[in-house]
Amino acid sequence: MILLYLLVCFFTSTYQKQVVNIGVLVDPDPNQGLRRTVDYAVKYANRNILIPSGIELTAVYPRHSLDGDIHIVSTVFDFLQQGVVGVIGPGDSDGVRLVNGILSSMQIPHIAPQATDPYLNSSSKFPYLIRLTPPDDLLNRVLIDVFRKFNWKNCAILTSANNYGTYGEQGLRWFLLHAFKEGWDILALEQHGTPDDPRKLNVTEQLLNIKNSDARIIIMFTVIKYAPFIFREAYDANLLGKGYAWILIDGAGDLDFVYQQSLPQGYPLYLRGLLSIRPISEEGAKFRSFEEQWHLDSVRRQPFDSQFTDAVLLIAEALKDAKLNRMDLTPTTLSPGLDHSQYINQKWKQGNILREFILNQKLDGLTRYIEFSNVTYIPKNLEFGIYSIQFSNNQRSKVGYWTQEKGLKMTSNITWLGKNTGQLYDLPQTLAGRKYRIVTIHSPPFIIRDEKPDGQKFKGYLVDLLNLLAADLDFEYELYEVADKNWGNKLMNGQWTGLIQDVMTNKADFAVADLTVTKSREEAVRFSKAYFRAGMALAMQLQQEEKTLFYWLNPLAANVWIAMFGVCVTCALIMCFYSKYSPMSYEVDQEDEITFTFYNCLWFMVASFMQQGPDDGSPRCLSARLIAIVWWITCILIITLYSATLTANLTVNSMKKPINSIYDLTKQDRYTYGTVGNTSYQSMFQNTTYMEYEKVNEKLKFVDNSDTAYRRISEENFIFIWDTPLLDYERRKRDCSFERLSNEFGYSQYASAFPRNNATMEHVAHLFDKAILGYDEKKTLKLTWQAWLDRAGSCSKGSAQSSESNRYISLHDLSGLFLLIGAIILSSFIAFFCENIYYSVKDKKQKKAANIKLAVKNRWQLLMEKSQKERAVKTANATTSPHCSLEEMQSVRLRFAVKLREASVEQQRIEELEQQNQLHSHLRNSEKMSILRPDCH
């Protein structure tokens, strides 16, 4: 390879070098920094790249200024007349579109170092356009990811009122569309003037609008030369202090080219913490060597100088490869004097090949490592840098980056303006210095009209809440009452009344009242988070309770009394059975008399229920005692529940009401009913599609105000439909002179109303939302409301509750108890069975029976005989009265003795037969064994 390189150098030095021109659309002033940058790049290319190819690259510049489209077009045709193989520039996207239309038609490669318009992404529309800067759609994605990273949803945008500024708004259209989709708010979109002399710039009005919008995140998309003067005015307007963030994008992010060269000390102190987003442009392998040379040559750096240098180097590398491939680099030269329309058909046939050589380059230039995409003709692996001006060294440092593959990655923490190292909010967290005019309506206890000498006109629950909000958010307010005394109702002509009208017409900044949130109102105003949740209820005259003679039976339902009687009899029968037949009750060979008869067992149950205790002792066997336990548990629970319910019914003044819910209103004619007119309730009943509410609406009456309704309740059979909290407050205040039924319906929410499409008031509503949620979590709202209820007093007559509080104990309430009873009774049967098995095994061990089966049988027979004996004794005692003679008594006893002897003989005979059967069975088994084993002797 070295030998080949020397041979190429020898032959190229023998022949005359070929001069190749490239057009560069920059300021023609030789002393202008960007032109000097391009000159140095051309010189570098000729010395380090093009020597082996025998090519000498020459840059052709405009003959005049590039102000206006006509000058740009004429300059391009001037380049074509001089014969150029490619064109670099201009800087703006509009100029690139204009120039590329000519160059693509003539197949001249065109490199745009600065163009960012995503419209230029189409390689089919701009086939000879090659770009070095990421398009704005990627910049929008970076900006969106930054907003997501810091959880921002509100901002202001400042651009310049020229083609750059207008295009700046268009360049942010993906960000704006995403903001609309996500519900983000652009609180201010301002454009400033563009004087030729930036010192004459005045942005006072624009900055004031941004400040009044309450935006804390400000995006600046403007020409870089205006940036220092904008920042100076922003500093004077207190927009560069703690709590703010300025994000500079596109050209506005190149602050180094303004401050680092114009001010020896670098950035002003008030810019520390500024954030900028710009493509990576200074991380290529050749950047440091070029920067040193620029410094030695006193070349003043300009924005995008690295991109223009890379453009020159790309063309030089492509020309070298084309020359080595023996490509004819003689461009098409247009003859002067021809009409411009005649130039279009004169194409450079080699332009297509040179374009491919450029796109195939892999250059480690000044900006980055460059490798082109064959689809969009822009570099692959584009990367954006996130930069911040550091407080420590007053230098711009990289704090993060963004790539298409990895997205946004922050490499270090950011210290924002004013040395703010904490969370940066997109909206102010207080309303310091603000005073608001608030409309309300008299509605105790929420708002109470209270004329006082000190000027305080209102008090109430919501006034306390407003005072709390004003203290926490640091604002002042003025309350006034709505003129038409209405909450807000939509008329047939579409106009609104009351509070809603005052908010919509901006007569008031917002409304604070017990204002119900409805669908129609939600379409007209923006509601805050609800500070009260309530339903509707019915209020009626206090009813008197009617008691019957058997009122004391009410605590238990009739089926419970019947069930208790059944359990008592059942338990007595089971206890009698266990006491009589359980082996643990007595030994069968003893002459004990069975005392737990059914009569005694039933008396045992009744005495236990009355808590008097039985006088006949307790059962001996475990199974019977289990029955006693379950009955005692039942007695304890029933007596406790009965006592508690009876006490409550005697204490609480409750009764069965003729009306228990709104559905009962249409089923009676005794009461009339109604609500306050021109309220959300009137609209609800009139516009409902619910059949039950439609029936209610047929006879619904409307009153002027709530005081009228309370008066009608006391004077006539009138039922008032109103908010539950208002009814509870008035009921206490009026010493419970009426009753509020507990069955609520139609639940609703109270909230403040703010105007729609008002960014400033939207922010106030947002702060109200956060504060109200905090009060709700801390129970502040609940405690404040309870305090106002307590101020209303208490009821000396007792509270009239719903008839549901006078409820008896039903059978369902005691279902668990009856399940327990059943389980213990089942356990007692198991215990009874185990007792008989135990004593049968005991009899077998004592050799009273040959096996367990026989023992069980014998024991039951003896129990039966003992029962017969007891009956016989009772019969004898019954027949032996004081009037019987001695002979008759001896005769009865003789007959009884004979019967006992016969029973004993019969039992003995049965046992002998059982023994014989066992002996025969044993002999048969022995014979079978001898047959099976004949060898045994």
Buried (B, 14 or more C-beta within 10 A) or exposed (E): EEEEEEEBEEEBEEEEBBEBBBBBBBBBEEEBBBBBBBBBBBBBBBEEBBBBBBBBBEBBBBEEEBEEEEBBBBBBBBBBBBBBBBBBBBBBBBBBBBBBBBBBBBBBBBBBBBBBBBBBBEBEEBBBBBBBBBBBBBBBBBBBBBBBBBEBBBBBBBBBBBEBBBBBBBBBEBBBEBBEEEEBBBBBBBBBBBEEEBEEBEBEEBBBBBBEBBBBBBBBBBBBBBBBBBBBBBBEBEBBBEBBBBBBBBBBBBBBBBBBEEEEEBBBEBBBBBBBBBBBBBBBEBBEEBBEEBEEEEBBBBBBBBBBBBBBBBBBBBBBBBBEEEBEBEBBBBEEEEEEEEBEEBBBEBBEBBBBBBBEBEBBBBBBBBBBBEEBBBBEEBBBBBBBBBEEEBBBBBBBBBBEEEEBEBEEEBBBBBEBEEEBBBBBBEBEEBEBBBBBBBBBBBBBBEEEEEEEBBBBBBBBBBEBBBEBBBBEBEBBBBEBBBBBBBEEEEEBBBBBBBBBEEEBBBBBBBBBBBEBBEEBBBBBBBBBBBEBBBBBBBBEBEEEEEEEBBBBBEEBEEBBEEBBBBBBBBBBBBBBBBBBBBEBEEEEEBEBBBEBBBBBBEBBBEEEEBEEEEBBBBBBBBBBEBBBBBBEBBEEBBEEBBEBBEEBBBBEBEBBBBBBBBEEEEBBBBBBBBBBBBBBBEEBEEEBBEBBBEEBBBBEEBEBBBEBBEEEBBBBBBBBBBBBBBBBBBEBBBBBBBBBBBEBBBBBBBBBEBBBBBBBBBBBBEBBEEBBEEEBBEEBBEEBBEEBEEBEEEBBBBBEEBBBBEBEBBEEBBEBBEEBBEBBBEBBEEBBBEBBEEBBEEEBBBEEEBBBBBBBBBBEBBEEBBEBEEEBEEEEEEEEEEEEBEEBEEEBEEEBEEBEEEBEEBBEEBEEEEEEEEEEEEEEEEEEEEEEE
